[in-house]
Amino acid sequence: MTPVIRLFQPGVDAVRASLRPFLLIQGLAVAFLCGLSRWCFWIPVNAATYSLPVRIQFILFLCAQGAWSLLLITLTGRDSLEPGIA
């Protein structure tokens, strides 16, 4: 019987431990960008919305809400390390 030679294969825990500082920095950057983009987006949108007549305000708000959701998905979208999590 011949011995089986195993090469070093780090487990999932070892990979997660090595990526933890990077993921923390990436998470903080995403939180900062989301906070900054919230102010940079909603202040001008609210100013524009409230400067319009009442009948148009709701329509503009719906368009702005859709644009914000697309922007938020784009800012926070990243590949996941966990299989099965989108």
Buried (B, 14 or more C-beta within 10 A) or exposed (E): EEEEEEEEEEEEEEEEEEEEEEEEEEEEEBEEEEEEBEEEBEEEBEEEBEEEEEEEBEEBBEEBEEEBEEBBEEEEEEEEEEEEEE
